[in-house]
C-alpha cells in the first residue's frame, strides 16, 4: 500500500532525484535532544544533511550538488548504447493509445502508466536514434479516459553513463491534482494530442 499524500502546506521539499539514479543510505546520529541525518550516495559520500532539535523545525544543512537536468549535450550516435523515454502516469490504461512521435516520426506506444515511478518507459529502437537532436519535439496521443501523464524525460545510455534531457510538465484531463497547485500541470481535454520539447545542453 502507498501512503496517502500529505496536504501540500504540511510538507517542505528538500531535494529529489530520478529513482534508481542515486543508490544510497541514511546514517542517523542522536545526541541528547539533537538529531543529524546524513544521506550517503554510493561512491560520492555525504550528499545531503538534515539537522534538528527536539521540538524544533528540521533544517537542511546540506543539499546534493546534482547536475542540472539537461546539463550535458547529446552524445554522438556511435556512443549511444540505448535510449529510453521515461514517464510518470496515473490511470493511463487504455492500450495502444499513447502513441509517441519524436521530431515528426512515430517511435512507439507507451505501456500502461499507472503510478508515478521512473521505472516506466518506452524503449526507443536503434533505427530511431538518428532522430535525436539537441532540441526534440515530442507528441503523445491521449484518450478520453481521466488520466495524468508527465515528468517525461529522454535518457541516452553511453559507456560512461546516462545523459538526460530536460523534463516535461504534467498533463491532466482531470481535476484530481488541483489541490497540488498548477505550476507544473497543464490542463488538457480528453483525447487531446500533447506537444512539448525535451532538450539537451547545446
Secondary structure, DSSP 8 states (H G I E B T S, - for coil): -------GGG--------TTSS-EEEEEEEETTEEEEEEEETTTEEEEEEEEETTS--EEEE------TT-SB---GGG--EEEEEEEEESB--TT--EEEETTEEEEE---B-SS-TT-EEEE-GGGGGG--SEEEEEEE--SS--EEEEEEEEEEETTEEEE-----EEESSSTTGGG-SSSEEE--TT-EEEEEEE-B-
